[in-house]
Amino acid sequence: MESLSRSGLRPRAPVPASQFADPCIRSSWVRDKGMQVFSMFDPSNPLREVDVFVEQPIPFEELYSNALLSRVGETDTRIASLPDLIRMKRIAGRPVDLEDIAALTAGREVKDD
């Protein structure tokens, strides 16, 4: 959250990003608000947004082993594979995620694991 905040991203929810680090607070978000992802956005660029799952939907080791390695600027970065991205979007299930799935799968056959 510190890195995302330093890069100019702000929480969509009216809470400090630092609260994400507290497991009790995250549990209350899930229990009381049905939250699945904590969204951060860039107020100066509405296309720049990051969603972080409040609870781990897929084991990290699985996502890591399937991830693609890509260079972003000066940094080697792991990016979720297309099947894993689609799977995570299905789990989140928000209207925007369902639209993303349609766009990601348009004209492609995507195999579910």
C-alpha positions in Angstrom: 0.0 0.0 0.0 2.9 2.3 0.7 4.3 1.8 -2.8 0.9 2.3 -4.4 0.3 5.5 -2.4 3.8 6.8 -3.2 3.1 6.3 -6.9 0.1 8.7 -6.6 -2.7 6.1 -6.2 -5.5 6.8 -3.6 -8.1 4.4 -2.1 -11.6 4.5 -3.7 -13.0 3.7 -0.2 -13.0 6.6 2.2 -10.3 5.0 4.4 -6.5 5.4 4.7 -4.6 2.9 2.6 -2.6 1.9 5.7 -5.8 0.2 7.1 -5.3 -2.5 4.5 -2.4 -3.9 6.5 -4.7 -4.7 9.5 -6.2 -8.2 9.1 -9.0 -7.4 11.6 -10.0 -4.4 9.6 -9.9 -6.4 6.3 -12.0 -9.1 7.8 -14.6 -6.5 8.9 -14.7 -5.1 5.3 -15.4 -8.6 4.0 -18.0 -9.4 6.7 -19.7 -6.0 7.0 -19.5 -4.6 3.5 -19.0 -7.7 1.3 -15.7 -6.2 0.0 -13.7 -8.4 -2.3 -11.1 -6.0 -3.6 -9.6 -2.8 -2.3 -9.4 -0.4 -5.3 -6.7 2.3 -5.6 -6.9 4.9 -8.4 -4.9 7.8 -9.8 -6.9 11.1 -9.4 -4.9 12.6 -12.3 -5.4 9.6 -14.7 -8.7 7.7 -14.4 -7.4 4.8 -16.5 -4.7 4.0 -13.9 -6.3 1.8 -11.3 -5.1 -1.2 -9.1 -7.4 -3.7 -7.4 -6.0 -5.7 -4.5 -7.9 -8.7 -3.2 -8.9 -8.3 0.4 -8.7 -12.1 0.8 -6.5 -14.4 -1.3 -8.7 -15.9 -4.0 -6.0 -18.2 -5.5 -2.9 -19.5 -3.7 0.1 -17.2 -4.3 2.4 -20.0 -5.3 0.0 -21.0 -8.1 -0.3 -17.4 -9.4 3.5 -16.9 -9.2 4.3 -20.1 -11.1 1.8 -19.2 -13.9 2.8 -15.5 -14.1 4.5 -14.0 -17.1 7.8 -12.1 -16.5 7.8 -8.7 -18.2 10.1 -5.7 -18.1 8.3 -2.5 -16.9 10.7 0.4 -17.1 13.8 -0.7 -15.2 12.1 -3.5 -13.3 11.3 -7.1 -14.1 7.7 -7.7 -13.1 5.5 -10.7 -12.8 2.1 -10.3 -14.4 -0.8 -12.7 -13.9 -1.3 -15.1 -16.8 -4.5 -14.5 -18.9 -6.3 -17.6 -17.5 -5.5 -16.6 -13.9 -6.6 -13.0 -14.6 -9.9 -14.2 -16.0 -10.3 -16.6 -13.1 -9.7 -13.8 -10.6 -12.1 -11.5 -12.4 -14.8 -14.3 -12.2 -14.2 -14.6 -8.5 -14.6 -10.9 -8.0 -17.7 -11.0 -10.1 -18.3 -7.2 -10.3 -20.0 -5.9 -13.4 -16.8 -4.3 -14.5 -15.0 -7.6 -14.1 -17.6 -9.4 -16.2 -17.2 -6.8 -18.9 -13.4 -7.2 -18.7 -13.8 -11.0 -19.1 -15.9 -10.5 -22.3 -13.2 -8.1 -23.7 -10.3 -10.4 -22.7 -12.0 -13.5 -24.3 -13.4 -11.9 -27.4 -12.1 -13.7 -30.4 -10.0 -16.1 -28.2 -10.6 -19.4 -26.7 -9.5 -19.3 -23.1 -9.1 -22.5 -21.2 -10.2 -22.6 -17.6 -8.1 -24.5 -15.2 
